[in-house]
């Protein structure tokens, strides 16, 4: 019995057993635990896709794909804004900032 307690004490005095093994268990176990907790976020997400018919019932009309491009939006913007006759307006400076 005395021999068994001495070998157990020497086993527990080993630095790897005292410090390394708990650290390794924490790193590996934490990795698996973090994976499980982060997976819950994706498993229980409330995603509901709305069909085009439901959108029409709510009064939202969808445009067909490809009908809106950057070029068409740019042309609409240019028609609304007159870039030839603009006036540069300065805003008032905050107090304490003089020219």
C-alpha positions, 0 to 999 in steps of 0.5 A: 500500500505504501508503494502505491501511494508513493508512485501515485504521489510521484505521478501527481508531481509530474509537471505535465500531469499537473499543468500540461494535461489540464491545459490540453484538455481545456484547449481541445474540450473548448474547441469542441464546446465552442463548435457546439455552441456556435452551431446552435446559432445556425440551427435555431435561426428563424429564417422565413422566405417570403414568396412573390405572391405574399409580397404582392398581397402586401403591396410590394411589387418585385422588379424582374431580375436584370432590369435595374443596372448601375448604368440605368440608375446613373442615367436617372441620377444625371437627369435629375441633377444639373451638374453644369450649374452648381454653386459651392456653398460653405458651411459655417465653421465651428466656434474657435476655428478661424481662417 
